Amino acid sequence: MSDRRSATLARWTAIPGKLRRAIAPLSRRELAARGGSEGWSVTEYVHHLVEANLVASSIVLAALGNPGCDYDWSWLVPDAGWTKRLGYRRLPVDPAIRLLEALCAHVGGVLRGAPGGMRRLVRLRGSESVSRKTVEGVLREECDHAELHLRDLRAAAAKVRIRR
């Protein structure tokens, strides 16, 4: 695995730790705070990131097990209605983060044992587009997505601290 690909995998497997550290000092009130780019609560951002990485992991496994396959993720519409129907606002965050930790460890191990795995292709069918991506590209996009929402949840929690 090239240094760049190793760095992408390391960055992706670090997401659960970053998420855990970001919410560790937060009170119940701060976890319920709303803000950021989506206007969601901190708790909703946590569940959204876990869900996004669950889907990304599934895409990666599909690409590794069946290179070049089609992966239809058009069923996923992670908007406010989706978040509400799944009850993310009320769910505890710790089980979700534990799932993400295990998932990243597992998929990371599979990738480390798959020669050329980061270069494998998958054809993604979204609700509005079709694209081909490498496993590395999928993980890199998810890392950027996580960074965006980590900023969002910090901004939402900061609103509560500022009002104190």
N, C-alpha and C positions, 0 to 999 in steps of 0.2 A: 504494500500500500504506500503510495507517495506521501510525502510530508503534508501536502495540501489536503489530501483525502484523510489522513490521520488526524489533522487539525479539525476538519469538519466533523468527523466522528467524535472526537474529544469534546468539541463544542456542543454537539447534540446530547451526548451522554451527561453533560454538566447541567442541563436544563433543570432536572429535578432538584438538585442542590441549590441552584440559584433561586428557584421558586420557594423552596423551604426556608432559605435564609431571608428572603424578601418578606415573608409573612410571619416569621418567628416572633418578632417583637410586637406584633399587632394585637390590639385588644379586640374583643368581640364587636365593639362599636366600630373600630377601624375596618374590620373584616366586612362589615355591612355597608361601609361608605361607598358611595357611587361616584363615578367620574371617568376620566380617561376618554379615549376615542370612541368607545361604544356607549358610555354612560352606564356601564354595568357596575355591580358591586365587586369588591375585591374577591369575594368568594366566587362570584360568577366567572371572573377572569381566571381564577385557579382551575375551575372545572372545565372551562373552555380550552385552556392550554393542555390539560390532561387529555381531553377528548381529541384535540388536534393531533397530539402525539400518538394516541392510540390509532388513529386513522393513518398517520404517516408510517407507523410501524407495520400496519397491515399492507400498505403499499410496498414498503421495502421487502417484506417477506414474499409478497406476490412476485416482485421483480427478481428476487433471488431464486425462488422456486420454479418460476416459469418466465425466464427472460423474454422481454418484448411483449408480454401479455397486455391485454386491456384491463384497466382497473376503473370501474365506474363508481365514482363517488358523488354522482349528481344527487343522490338521496340526502346528502348532508347540506343543510341550510342553517348554519349556526348564527341565527339572528336572535332578536329579543324574544320572539315567539317560541323558538326552539328552546332557548335557555329557560323560559318560563315553564313550558310543557315538561321539561326534564327536572324541574324543581331545583335547579342549581343554587338558587339563592338560599335555600333552606338546608342543603346537604353539608355535612361536615367535610372539611378539606383534607384532614389527615389520611383517611383511606384512599382518597384520590391520589394524593402525592405518593403514598406507598406503592400504589399501582404503577404510577409513572416511574418510580425508582426501579421497580422490578422489570418493567417493560424495557426501559433503556438499557439496563444491565443485560437482559436476555438478548435483545436485538443487536446490541453492541457486540456481544459474544459471537452471535451467529455471523455478523459481518466480518469480525476479525478472523473467523475461520473459513471465510468464503473468498478464495483468491479471485481478484478482479470484481468482487461484489459491488464495490462503489461505482463501477463503470456500467453495471447492468442497466438496461433500459426498461421502462414501463410506459405504456400509453395511457394517459389519464383522461378520462371523460368526466368533465365537470358539468354543472348545469348550463353553462354558457360557452364552453370551449372544449377543445380536444388538443392535447399537447403530448410531446414525448419528453421524458426527463430521465436523467440518470438517477440512481439511488443517491449519489452525492448531491445532486441538485435538489432532490426532495428534502434531504436532511438540511441542506443549507437554507432552503426556504423556510423550513420549520424553525430553524435557529433564529432567523430574522423575525419571524412571526412571534416567537417567544420573547425576544428582546422588546418588541413593540408593546406587548401586553404586560411585560414586567414593568415597563415605564408607566403604563396605564394604571396598574394596581398601586404602584407607589404614589402616583399623583392623586388617586382617589383616597388613599389612606391619609395623605398629607393634608387634605381638606379638613379632616376631623381634627388633626393636631393643631392646625392653624386657628381653628374656632375655639380652642380651649382657653 
